[in-house]
Amino acid sequence: VIREKYDITFVYRYSAEYEKGLKDKQIDKVKIIPQRLLSNVGLFSRLKSKIQNRVLYRLLILLLFLLQKTGVYSFVNYFLLLKLFKKIAPDILYVNNGGYPGSRACLTAVFSAKSAKINNIIFNVNSLATIQNGFIDRFIDRHIDNIVDIFVTASYSAGKKLSKNRRFPYNKIRRIANTLFQENEIETLP
């Protein structure tokens, strides 16, 4: 029903493995865009098979790890996503994340969406949120909270942890069970 009424674009961080799994599925009327983003996911194992010199391999891994940890990847990915979001200009951005904070790419997508003037941002959190850890977490979460319109979890427990551990307002969290539901089953947490 949704695909009949709306244009849907599915954007994902490109990886060969994910791409292979996606090609096995038929998704009618959905535009699919693989987005190449900087990430160390899968990169270390690919480098290990190509670089025989152990010292060079370890130095390269350290450099890539530092680039990711210092936010260089997020900085570059911000602009890659900003360019994409301006091009496709969605009315709604639905970010599907693991836990919270989860993927840096998902957090970066929220900031890029704000800069691209996307007015409706939904952030799906699929597992329990971790506890805030220091000033940087509080700073990022405060901005995520200001940008995101609704957080979605599949369970009351996940919603409560998201509110308690990350200080997101309870009234912005909605539970949508990972099952078939009727329209009146989407609800605000009790």
PADREN-813246 format. One record per residue: x, y, z of N, C-alpha, C in turn; residue number from 1; residue in three letters. Coordinates in Angstrom, 3 decimals, decimal comma. Example, Ala and Ser with C-alpha at 12.3 -4.5 7.8 and 13.67 -1.06 7.14 Angstrom:
PADREN-813246
    neast   nnorth      nup   caeast  canorth     caup    ceast   cnorth      cup   k   r
   13,190   -5,690    7,800   12,300   -4,500    7,800   13,200   -3,300    7,800   1 ala
   12,850   -2,250    7,080   13,670   -1,060    7,140   12,900    0,030    7,870   2 ser
This chain:
PADREN-813246
    neast   nnorth      nup   caeast  canorth     caup    ceast   cnorth      cup   k   r
    0,831   -1,193    0,000    0,000    0,000    0,000    0,876    1,256    0,000   1 val
    1,914    1,240    0,821    2,786    2,416    0,900    3,446    2,685   -0,444   2 ile
    3,911    1,627   -1,109    4,593    1,806   -2,390    3,659    2,312   -3,480   3 arg
    2,360    2,086   -3,336    1,391    2,595   -4,305    1,184    4,095   -4,145   4 glu
    1,284    4,591   -2,921    0,994    5,997   -2,636    2,228    6,898   -2,634   5 lys
    3,399    6,311   -2,336    4,593    7,126   -2,135    5,762    6,610   -2,960   6 tyr
    6,647    7,530   -3,302    7,918    7,141   -3,913    8,862    6,800   -2,764   7 asp
    9,449    5,629   -2,812   10,342    5,188   -1,740   11,737    4,997   -2,309   8 ile
   12,707    5,555   -1,616   14,114    5,368   -1,963   14,795    4,703   -0,784   9 thr
   15,483    3,618   -1,050   16,200    2,876   -0,025   17,687    3,137   -0,209  10 phe
   18,309    3,793    0,758   19,731    4,113    0,709   20,428    3,288    1,783  11 val
   21,538    2,681    1,420   22,293    1,891    2,385   23,779    2,082    2,154  12 tyr
   24,544    1,864    3,232   25,999    1,940    3,104   26,453    0,733    2,297  13 arg
   27,097    1,002    1,182   27,490   -0,067    0,271   28,477   -1,031    0,926  14 tyr
   28,212   -2,296    0,737   29,185   -3,356    0,995   28,840   -4,469    0,015  15 ser
   29,841   -5,173   -0,453   29,613   -6,229   -1,443   28,673   -7,295   -0,886  16 ala
   28,854   -7,642    0,380   28,030   -8,678    0,999   26,562   -8,245    1,070  17 glu
   26,326   -7,018    1,499   24,954   -6,516    1,601   24,325   -6,426    0,213  18 tyr
   25,112   -5,957   -0,734   24,628   -5,823   -2,113   24,196   -7,184   -2,666  19 glu
   24,987   -8,199   -2,390   24,658   -9,544   -2,872   23,336  -10,018   -2,273  20 lys
   23,153   -9,843   -0,986   21,907  -10,241   -0,340   20,713   -9,460   -0,833  21 gly
   20,926   -8,180   -1,125   19,847   -7,333   -1,601   19,408   -7,721   -3,006  22 leu
   20,342   -8,126   -3,849   20,005   -8,506   -5,219   19,139   -9,756   -5,273  23 lys
   19,198  -10,581   -4,224   18,365  -11,777   -4,177   16,903  -11,453   -3,858  24 asp
   16,642  -10,236   -3,431   15,286   -9,836   -3,062   14,695   -8,942   -4,153  25 lys
   13,453   -9,113   -4,423   12,756   -8,259   -5,368   11,984   -7,203   -4,583  26 gln
   12,256   -5,958   -4,839   11,532   -4,878   -4,184   10,953   -3,991   -5,283  27 ile
    9,694   -4,207   -5,596    9,036   -3,446   -6,645    8,814   -2,007   -6,222  28 asp
    8,972   -1,113   -7,167    8,673    0,310   -6,990    9,490    0,972   -5,886  29 lys
   10,672    0,468   -5,621   11,571    1,091   -4,649   12,886    1,378   -5,348  30 val
   13,277    2,641   -5,341   14,579    3,014   -5,893   15,636    2,673   -4,856  31 lys
   16,670    1,962   -5,280   17,716    1,525   -4,365   19,018    2,245   -4,710  32 ile
   19,618    2,877   -3,703   20,861    3,625   -3,902   21,923    3,122   -2,930  33 ile
   22,930    2,401   -3,423   24,064    2,067   -2,555   24,936    3,311   -2,395  34 pro
   25,248    3,668   -1,172   26,048    4,864   -0,910   27,396    4,443   -0,354  35 gln
   28,440    4,803   -1,038   29,783    4,493   -0,547   30,166    5,508    0,522  36 arg
   30,297    5,009    1,737   30,687    5,834    2,876   31,975    5,278    3,457  37 leu
   32,747    6,146    4,082   33,975    5,694    4,733   33,616    4,883    5,960  38 leu
   34,221    3,719    6,086   33,969    2,831    7,208   35,078    1,788    7,265  39 ser
   35,393    1,360    8,469   36,369    0,281    8,625   35,711   -1,090    8,613  40 asn
   34,380   -1,137    8,549   33,656   -2,402    8,534   34,088   -3,213    7,314  41 val
   34,652   -4,360    7,562   35,099   -5,246    6,488   36,427   -4,865    5,860  42 gly
   36,873   -3,637    6,093   38,100   -3,154    5,455   39,335   -3,854    6,012  43 leu
   39,382   -4,054    7,320   40,564   -4,657    7,933   40,838   -6,049    7,385  44 phe
   39,799   -6,863    7,246   40,013   -8,228    6,744   40,434   -8,210    5,276  45 ser
   39,894   -7,271    4,492   40,318   -7,174    3,085   41,774   -6,747    2,985  46 arg
   42,194   -5,820    3,843   43,590   -5,370    3,829   44,533   -6,487    4,261  47 leu
   44,110   -7,270    5,251   44,957   -8,345    5,753   45,275   -9,352    4,646  48 lys
   44,322   -9,592    3,781   44,552  -10,557    2,697   45,428   -9,977    1,585  49 ser
   45,557   -8,643    1,531   46,320   -8,012    0,454   47,696   -7,524    0,875  50 lys
   47,877   -7,221    2,160   49,158   -6,681    2,642   49,893   -7,772    3,410  51 ile
   51,007   -8,198    2,872   51,765   -9,296    3,475   52,671   -8,838    4,617  52 gln
   53,146   -7,614    4,548   54,036   -7,075    5,569   53,219   -6,756    6,830  53 asn
   53,479   -7,496    7,918   52,700   -7,341    9,148   52,841   -5,958    9,771  54 arg
   54,040   -5,386    9,721   54,266   -4,057   10,304   53,479   -3,009    9,524  55 val
   53,570   -3,064    8,204   52,828   -2,123    7,369   51,321   -2,283    7,590  56 leu
   50,861   -3,518    7,669   49,440   -3,794    7,902   48,988   -3,175    9,231  57 tyr
   49,756   -3,381   10,300   49,379   -2,849   11,613   49,399   -1,328   11,639  58 arg
   50,366   -0,714   10,969   50,406    0,753   10,896   49,197    1,307   10,141  59 leu
   48,855    0,651    9,058   47,708    1,073    8,270   46,411    0,923    9,072  60 leu
   46,279   -0,176    9,777   45,096   -0,403   10,624   45,002    0,678   11,699  61 ile
   46,137    0,999   12,321   46,158    2,044   13,344   45,732    3,384   12,750  62 leu
   46,257    3,733   11,595   45,896    4,992   10,936   44,398    5,032   10,632  63 leu
   43,866    3,972   10,048   42,437    3,926    9,717   41,567    3,979   10,971  64 leu
   42,001    3,297   12,022   41,282    3,325   13,293   41,244    4,750   13,849  65 phe
   42,375    5,445   13,806   42,438    6,823   14,307   41,587    7,774   13,464  66 leu
   41,572    7,570   12,153   40,736    8,399   11,285   39,261    8,238   11,638  67 leu
   38,872    7,018   11,928   37,478    6,775   12,299   37,176    7,364   13,676  68 gln
   38,021    7,090   14,665   37,777    7,530   16,037   37,810    9,049   16,191  69 lys
   38,622    9,725   15,402   38,723   11,185   15,519   37,624   11,907   14,740  70 thr
   36,763   11,159   14,056   35,634   11,779   13,365   35,890   12,168   11,930  71 gly
   37,055   11,852   11,400   37,349   12,207   10,004   36,366   11,509    9,063  72 val
   36,105   10,230    9,318   35,144    9,497    8,480   33,770   10,163    8,546  73 tyr
   33,321   10,505    9,749   32,000   11,125    9,912   31,934   12,465    9,188  74 ser
   33,017   13,222    9,237   33,077   14,514    8,553   32,892   14,330    7,038  75 phe
   33,634   13,403    6,460   33,518   13,135    5,018   32,136   12,583    4,694  76 val
   31,662   11,635    5,511   30,354   11,027    5,264   29,215   12,039    5,374  77 asn
   29,372   13,011    6,263   28,374   14,077    6,384   28,150   14,748    5,027  78 tyr
   29,229   15,099    4,355   29,098   15,788    3,068   28,604   14,862    1,959  79 phe
   29,008   13,598    1,999   28,500   12,637    1,011   26,987   12,464    1,164  80 leu
   26,526   12,344    2,397   25,088   12,186    2,631   24,324   13,475    2,362  81 leu
   24,900   14,603    2,709   24,263   15,893    2,441   24,011   16,055    0,937  82 leu
   25,010   15,740    0,143   24,871   15,827   -1,315   23,752   14,900   -1,809  83 lys
   23,730   13,690   -1,305   22,703   12,733   -1,701   21,316   13,211   -1,281  84 leu
   21,165   13,645   -0,035   19,861   14,088    0,449   19,355   15,308   -0,309  85 phe
   20,231   16,207   -0,669   19,809   17,363   -1,469   19,340   16,921   -2,857  86 lys
   19,994   15,897   -3,382   19,630   15,398   -4,711   18,277   14,689   -4,698  87 lys
   18,054   13,794   -3,740   16,804   13,026   -3,741   15,670   13,755   -3,012  88 ile
   15,993   14,721   -2,165   15,036   15,597   -1,474   13,829   14,858   -0,895  89 ala
   14,050   13,951    0,057   12,905   13,224    0,625   12,069   14,100    1,554  90 pro
   10,788   13,773    1,653    9,920   14,447    2,616   10,122   13,873    4,012  91 asp
   10,445   12,578    4,050   10,666   11,887    5,327   11,950   11,077    5,219  92 ile
   12,769   11,160    6,253   13,939   10,294    6,346   13,699    9,334    7,494  93 leu
   13,765    8,049    7,188   13,592    7,008    8,198   14,945    6,338    8,367  94 tyr
   15,590    6,573    9,500   16,912    6,020    9,774   16,730    4,737   10,573  95 val
   17,221    3,628   10,038   17,096    2,335   10,720   18,464    1,981   11,308  96 asn
   18,560    2,064   12,620   19,821    1,866   13,321   19,771    0,586   14,147  97 asn
   20,939    0,114   14,533   21,004   -1,038   15,437   20,540   -0,618   16,806  98 gly
   21,459   -0,468   17,714   21,127    0,042   19,034   21,270    1,547   19,019  99 gly
   21,460    2,108   20,173   21,774    3,527   20,224   22,915    3,702   21,204 100 tyr
   23,999    4,379   20,797   24,103    5,199   19,604   24,283    4,416   18,303 101 pro
   24,764    3,199   18,361   24,837    2,398   17,140   25,786    2,961   16,109 102 gly
   25,367    2,914   14,881   26,204    3,284   13,749   26,463    4,781   13,682 103 ser
   27,730    5,138   13,510   28,061    6,553   13,319   27,458    7,076   12,023 104 arg
   27,340    6,200   11,037   26,739    6,612    9,760   25,285    7,034    9,966 105 ala
   24,568    6,354   10,845   23,177    6,718   11,116   23,086    8,064   11,827 106 cys
   23,962    8,282   12,804   23,979    9,576   13,484   24,348   10,691   12,500 107 leu
   25,322   10,426   11,665   25,749   11,408   10,662   24,614   11,708    9,694 108 thr
   23,843   10,692    9,338   22,707   10,885    8,427   21,701   11,878    9,002 109 ala
   21,488   11,830   10,311   20,558   12,764   10,947   21,055   14,201   10,787 110 val
   22,340   14,430   11,041   22,893   15,783   10,903   22,876   16,251    9,450 111 phe
   23,184   15,349    8,526   23,143   15,695    7,104   21,725   16,018    6,664 112 ser
   20,763   15,260    7,159   19,355   15,494    6,808   18,901   16,873    7,272 113 ala
   19,303   17,250    8,467   18,958   18,583    8,988   19,521   19,671    8,076 114 lys
   20,780   19,512    7,675   21,404   20,499    6,789   20,768   20,508    5,402 115 ser
   20,229   19,364    4,983   19,556   19,271    3,681   18,106   19,740    3,772 116 ala
   17,711   20,207    4,946   16,379   20,735    5,201   15,270   19,688    5,060 117 lys
   15,569   18,457    5,483   14,548   17,416    5,560   13,810   17,643    6,872 118 ile
   12,509   17,863    6,784   11,745   18,287    7,949   11,186   17,170    8,808 119 asn
   11,149   15,961    8,312   10,554   14,853    9,056   11,579   13,733    9,173 120 asn
   12,087   13,533   10,383   13,125   12,525   10,596   12,668   11,561   11,680 121 ile
   12,632   10,288   11,295   12,256    9,210   12,208   13,497    8,358   12,417 122 ile
   13,784    8,037   13,659   14,992    7,281   13,997   14,577    5,978   14,670 123 phe
   14,792    4,875   13,984   14,434    3,556   14,503   15,614    2,969   15,279 124 asn
   15,357    2,543   16,505   16,381    1,935   17,353   15,968    0,488   17,598 125 val
   16,774   -0,449   17,124   16,395   -1,856   17,126   16,774   -2,642   18,368 126 asn
   17,599   -2,093   19,234   17,951   -2,805   20,459   18,170   -1,805   21,583 127 ser
   18,580   -2,284   22,734   18,667   -1,430   23,918   19,775   -0,383   23,803 128 leu
   19,452    0,815   24,204   20,410    1,923   24,192   21,421    1,760   25,317 129 ala
   22,652    2,153   25,036   23,686    2,150   26,067   23,561    3,423   26,912 130 thr
   24,238    3,442   28,036   24,223    4,606   28,922   25,139    5,683   28,345 131 ile
   24,703    6,940   28,446   25,544    8,057   28,002   26,872    8,000   28,723 132 gln
   27,926    8,311   27,968   29,261    8,226   28,532   29,990    9,552   28,320 133 asn
   29,729   10,513   29,152   30,489   11,750   29,121   29,882   12,870   28,301 134 gly
   30,640   13,942   28,224   30,209   15,182   27,595   29,869   15,006   26,116 135 phe
   30,693   14,283   25,383   30,474   14,139   23,933   29,154   13,434   23,658 136 ile
   28,873   12,362   24,388   27,582   11,672   24,223   26,419   12,618   24,513 137 asp
   26,506   13,360   25,623   25,420   14,292   25,966   25,261   15,359   24,900 138 arg
   26,351   15,868   24,363   26,321   16,893   23,323   25,644   16,363   22,052 139 phe
   26,079   15,186   21,601   25,503   14,595   20,387   24,029   14,271   20,605 140 ile
   23,707   13,646   21,723   22,316   13,273   21,993   21,398   14,484   22,053 141 asp
   21,866   15,568   22,634   21,055   16,786   22,715   20,713   17,276   21,305 142 arg
   21,686   17,223   20,405   21,435   17,672   19,030   20,577   16,669   18,260 143 his
   20,810   15,386   18,470   19,967   14,374   17,832   18,520   14,576   18,278 144 ile
   18,320   14,792   19,571   16,969   15,004   20,105   16,311   16,226   19,462 145 asp
   17,071   17,296   19,251   16,516   18,503   18,636   16,151   18,307   17,171 146 asn
   16,805   17,381   16,503   16,588   17,168   15,068   15,530   16,100   14,798 147 ile
   15,589   14,991   15,534   14,697   13,853   15,278   13,289   14,175   15,781 148 val
   12,302   13,840   14,944   10,910   14,071   15,326   10,360   12,945   16,195 149 asp
   10,679   11,708   15,820   10,166   10,543   16,540   11,234    9,455   16,561 150 ile
   11,357    8,800   17,708   12,173    7,599   17,824   11,211    6,413   17,834 151 phe
   11,579    5,357   17,124   10,743    4,159   17,065   11,524    2,985   17,634 152 val
   10,873    2,232   18,518   11,440    0,991   19,028   10,385   -0,101   18,860 153 thr
   10,814   -1,347   18,955    9,880   -2,464   18,801    9,304   -2,912   20,137 154 ala
    9,878   -2,449   21,232    9,397   -2,913   22,539    9,347   -1,758   23,530 155 ser
    8,523   -1,932   24,546    8,473   -0,944   25,623    9,816   -0,853   26,329 156 tyr
   10,446   -1,999   26,535   11,729   -2,033   27,236   12,781   -1,209   26,494 157 ser
   12,854   -1,382   25,175   13,829   -0,613   24,384   13,526    0,876   24,453 158 ala
   12,264    1,239   24,436   11,884    2,648   24,537   12,240    3,242   25,881 159 gly
   12,003    2,484   26,933   12,331    2,961   28,278   13,838    3,147   28,444 160 lys
   14,623    2,204   27,910   16,086    2,330   27,980   16,569    3,535   27,178 161 lys
   15,949    3,777   26,041   16,328    4,923   25,212   16,082    6,225   25,965 162 leu
   14,972    6,297   26,660   14,655    7,490   27,449   15,555    7,605   28,678 163 ser
   15,709    6,508   29,399   16,501    6,540   30,641   17,993    6,711   30,368 164 lys
   18,544    5,885   29,469   19,991    5,869   29,254   20,498    7,030   28,402 165 asn
   19,648    7,554   27,521   20,111    8,623   26,623   19,370    9,935   26,838 166 arg
   18,407    9,944   27,746   17,674   11,158   28,132   16,822   11,744   27,011 167 arg
   16,337   10,892   26,125   15,398   11,368   25,112   14,014   11,427   25,736 168 phe
   13,239   12,449   25,399   11,913   12,583   26,006   11,037   11,365   25,696 169 pro
   10,431   10,864   26,717    9,606    9,667   26,596    8,463    9,869   25,590 170 tyr
    7,950   11,101   25,505    6,825   11,359   24,603    7,226   11,405   23,123 171 asn
    8,519   11,342   22,832    8,976   11,279   21,425    9,238    9,847   20,972 172 lys
    9,044    8,896   21,858    9,354    7,499   21,554    8,058    6,739   21,294 173 ile
    8,023    6,047   20,166    6,851    5,244   19,801    7,257    3,789   19,682 174 arg
    6,366    2,917   20,095    6,588    1,484   19,935    5,789    1,003   18,735 175 arg
    6,492    0,363   17,813    5,841   -0,342   16,718    6,420   -1,748   16,750 176 ile
    5,603   -2,706   17,115    6,065   -4,081   17,248    6,553   -4,621   15,911 177 ala
    7,514   -5,523   15,956    8,047   -6,140   14,736    7,120   -7,247   14,248 178 asn
    5,856   -6,941   14,166    4,858   -7,883   13,689    3,853   -7,115   12,863 179 thr
    2,934   -7,827   12,273    1,847   -7,149   11,583    0,993   -6,454   12,625 180 leu
    0,505   -5,269   12,308   -0,274   -4,532   13,272   -1,399   -3,801   12,561 181 phe
   -2,384   -3,440   13,338   -3,445   -2,608   12,814   -3,104   -1,165   13,129 182 gln
   -3,753   -0,260   12,434   -3,432    1,161   12,560   -3,459    1,646   14,008 183 glu
   -4,377    1,162   14,818   -4,479    1,643   16,195   -3,450    1,016   17,129 184 asn
   -2,579    0,152   16,614   -1,569   -0,490   17,451   -0,271    0,295   17,523 185 glu
   -0,121    1,358   16,771    1,043    2,237   16,905    0,723    3,184   18,042 186 ile
    1,538    3,164   19,063    1,161    3,898   20,247    2,344    4,565   20,937 187 glu
    2,003    5,562   21,683    2,990    6,228   22,543    3,257    5,295   23,720 188 thr
    4,471    5,315   24,206    4,811    4,448   25,337    4,010    4,833   26,570 189 leu
    3,637    3,835   27,386    2,846    4,152   28,599    3,717    4,846   29,643 190 pro
